[in-house]
Amino acid sequence: MIANLATFLTFQLLGEVIARGAGLPVPGPVLGLALLLGVCIAWPKAGARLLPTAQGVLAHLSLLFVPAGVGVVAHLGTLGSAAPALLAALVGSTVLALAAGALTFVALARLTGGRADD
């Protein structure tokens, strides 16, 4: 398990080095994950070896949100003063995301010959 975690962190570091070194607008961890995906596709045994550790990390992913929650509580005063803007952004982005999803569904239904009212 330690070797697998080291593998994950090595790919993250590799992605970070490539992204910063090349000045790419892609976050390093995303690039590292893409590289890891490429390795797992090229060598399925590597993916099979990493799978139990990845599942363990994903099973406890909620623990990674604890520091974010502590940060929110620590800066509650700042967030309170910006509450109307945050609420407007949250509601507005939710409405826009729902509308975009619905419009995309309708457009794809028309393109594929399905009926939108099915």
Phi and psi in degrees as a GROMACS rama.xvg file:
@    title "Ramachandran Plot"
@    xaxis  label "Phi"
@    yaxis  label "Psi"
@TYPE xy
-63.9905  -40.6219  ILE-2
-64.0035  -38.189  ALA-3
-67.1919  -42.1105  ASN-4
-62.9097  -38.4009  LEU-5
-64.134  -35.9361  ALA-6
-63.9849  -45.8265  THR-7
-58.9674  -46.6653  PHE-8
-68.1375  -32.5638  LEU-9
-65.3519  -42.6241  THR-10
-67.2394  -36.2212  PHE-11
-63.9931  -43.4876  GLN-12
-63.9139  -42.6728  LEU-13
-60.4744  -44.319  LEU-14
-62.7655  -40.2179  GLY-15
-64.1244  -43.36  GLU-16
-64.2008  -44.0718  VAL-17
-66.0809  -44.684  ILE-18
-64.2877  -44.1643  ALA-19
-75.0552  -38.9511  ARG-20
-65.8881  -38.4726  GLY-21
-91.2168  -5.61365  ALA-22
67.4917  32.9407  GLY-23
-76.1809  148.087  LEU-24
-83.7913  15.413  PRO-25
-100.962  134.945  VAL-26
-61.274  141.766  PRO-27
-55.9643  -45.2902  GLY-28
-61.2762  -33.2017  PRO-29
-68.132  -42.0698  VAL-30
-64.9534  -41.4477  LEU-31
-62.7602  -39.0202  GLY-32
-66.2123  -38.0687  LEU-33
-64.3486  -40.3605  ALA-34
-63.7786  -42.5862  LEU-35
-63.7716  -39.4109  LEU-36
-61.2384  -42.6401  LEU-37
-60.8192  -41.5772  GLY-38
-65.1162  -41.9599  VAL-39
-67.2201  -31.7784  CYS-40
-73.9391  -41.4553  ILE-41
-69.4959  -38.0934  ALA-42
-127.63  89.8806  TRP-43
-57.675  -26.3694  PRO-44
-65.4203  -32.826  LYS-45
-65.301  -41.947  ALA-46
-64.3083  -40.3973  GLY-47
-64.8999  -34.0898  ALA-48
-72.1119  -34.0348  ARG-49
-83.3772  -17.8412  LEU-50
-56.9446  -48.2663  LEU-51
-60.6998  -38.852  PRO-52
-68.3528  -42.002  THR-53
-61.3363  -41.8516  ALA-54
-65.0603  -37.6416  GLN-55
-64.3596  -41.6297  GLY-56
-65.4756  -43.8465  VAL-57
-65.9888  -32.605  LEU-58
-66.2751  -26.2503  ALA-59
-113.227  23.937  HIS-60
-61.9547  -29.7263  LEU-61
-62.0132  -24.7178  SER-62
-64.5144  -25.2609  LEU-63
-72.7686  -14.1412  LEU-64
-87.9426  -7.52758  PHE-65
-61.7439  -48.0876  VAL-66
-59.6832  -36.1922  PRO-67
-65.1004  -41.5272  ALA-68
-63.4044  -39.6409  GLY-69
-65.2431  -38.4967  VAL-70
-64.3138  -39.1993  GLY-71
-64.2827  -45.3603  VAL-72
-65.8206  -37.3115  VAL-73
-66.5296  -30.1927  ALA-74
-111.976  32.9269  HIS-75
-60.4606  -35.6347  LEU-76
-63.7168  -43.6915  GLY-77
-65.322  -42.6506  THR-78
-66.3773  -34.0494  LEU-79
-63.9913  -37.9795  GLY-80
-72.6608  -23.3568  SER-81
-102.548  14.1276  ALA-82
-57.6293  -45.7559  ALA-83
-60.7903  -41.9557  PRO-84
-67.2296  -41.6336  ALA-85
-64.3658  -41.8507  LEU-86
-64.6128  -42.1889  LEU-87
-64.1321  -41.7531  ALA-88
-65.8419  -40.5759  ALA-89
-66.1744  -48.7195  LEU-90
-66.8555  -44.8489  VAL-91
-61.7928  -44.6879  GLY-92
-67.5073  -34.7481  SER-93
-65.908  -45.5853  THR-94
-62.523  -44.266  VAL-95
-64.4077  -39.6625  LEU-96
-65.7996  -41.8378  ALA-97
-64.4117  -42.2042  LEU-98
-65.3087  -41.8275  ALA-99
-63.6672  -41.2491  ALA-100
-63.8143  -43.6949  GLY-101
-65.7916  -43.9665  ALA-102
-65.6928  -37.2952  LEU-103
-64.8067  -42.2043  THR-104
-60.9957  -45.5176  PHE-105
-63.2625  -43.9894  VAL-106
-63.8222  -42.7724  ALA-107
-68.2647  -35.3616  LEU-108
-63.9004  -39.3137  ALA-109
-68.3337  -39.8585  ARG-110
-67.3806  -34.7123  LEU-111
-91.1612  -1.66994  THR-112
89.0315  3.85738  GLY-113
-80.6217  166.105  GLY-114
-99.8341  136.536  ARG-115
-68.9118  -21.953  ALA-116
-93.7986  9.44005  ASP-117
